[in-house]
Amino acid sequence: MATNLPKPRAYWEQGPAEWSAIKDRLDAAGTDARILLRGATIVTMDPEIGDFDEGDVLIRGKRIEGVGADLSPAAADGQAIVVDIAGMIVMPGIIDGHRHCWQNQFRRVIPDADLSEYVKTLHGDFAVEYRPHDMYVGNFLTMLTLLDAGVTCITDCTHNTRTRAHADAVFKSYADSGIRAVHAGAPSSTGIWEEHLPEDLIRLRDVYCSGPDSLTTVRMLIDMRRAKPVPELFAFAREHGFGITMDAVMGQRCDEIVELGEAGLLGPDLTLIHCNDMPEAGWRLIAEAGTKITLATTSEQQLGLGSGVPVIQEALDHGIRPCLSGDVEVCLAGDMFTQMRATLTTQRMLAKARKYRGGANAPALIDHRDVLAFTTRHAAEAIGLADRIGTLSPGKYADLIAIRAEDLNNMPVNNAIGTIVLATESRNIDMVFVAGRLRKWQGRLVGQDIDALRTMVRDSRDHIASKVGFDIRPTRAIRLRHDEIQHRHQGSFDAIDDLLTRGT
Ligand SMILES: [Zn+2]
């Protein structure tokens, strides 16, 4: 069909009034609206479809209807909302495979912490003072920051669920932000709790995850406090159809994975976080079972999980393409581009060192597309959503982002994958769609009041800090002294040293 659409214009050629008119049409559009994003560089991450130096993405309602070099005939009836975005890169929304979102009133509070210090401070002190409202505030701040940074799906490993109300509060944060969330629910690691898990996962799914188009799903998280022995938790999850995420798999905890594998209890519905210093027997069992691996590269390195060496190469050597994750922001960077860059440089450093030192079987170097796949396609597999998100494929949900790729810090685009991984920051992310709904537009979150959020975050933080007896002073020595705060629940962490070393 002939069309009369002119050549797509670059994003910087259009004035505020034109963008405003498009936004008005988007706001007025019905649930079945067609939106044609034209003239961008398209990175689909779908190996069957490939990429386009210049191409279009057609959104219809919640889903992607088409991807191609020129979809302008789809707009020939004049009904589609046409958005010219030459100069931008369109890619699938980023997926974070594991983050403890509730903590973020305390971002960067202990930047120099090691694992022991982190656990004792966050779980032993701050966590026990969290009210449901504080769970909401920490979570909501995290959700908005993730959307701003191009993350459309978060695996919220919520290991401070003291009560049902604490869980309800984080579901409110998902709804209020509009992000796609995988709620991986676990008890609080310390203190009194309602002993409502794992059974409450069923209620949460019934209440919050109804319908095939729900933006929320529920998994079981197994972390430090186990309500039942792990085989019983696995059996419960499988009886009720929940995927399982196991965190804090490192050091001596790897032996538990070997035992579970030898008992035939690993499976493709299971995702293991970290896996530092996993013995070879464990890797074989993980690979045979199709169990997934999620790395938190900077966490493993900086906090020193086990030996501190991320297991990127071990996973690849066993045919496993891992997923990446942010883990905690109290002592780490928050954005997923940092995870991609750190994972890439770590694998290449280790591989190069082996070759330089004469290793006969030094591994191949991974590339920028590999780490992008670890945060899109493979991440969707790790959280059981590969049929819905992770690539720009027709029929999948329209979870996608558009990056201004001709801004000061990234112009000119000479290689789209390199520009995404090495040069993209939140400020370059112009548009974010989740299931076809606009969450960020022209570089600003849609419908969110950041001033109100700031007040809520500071009030919540100050409440908890005063309960714990911790003065927030931005210029204080940044390493907490353990005797300054109470560590009332330190006794809960007698086993923590097991996580720090394999021991013998
Ligand atoms: Zn974790």
Residues whose N, C-alpha, C, O or C-beta is under 5 A from the ligand:
A	BS01	ZN	D247 D327
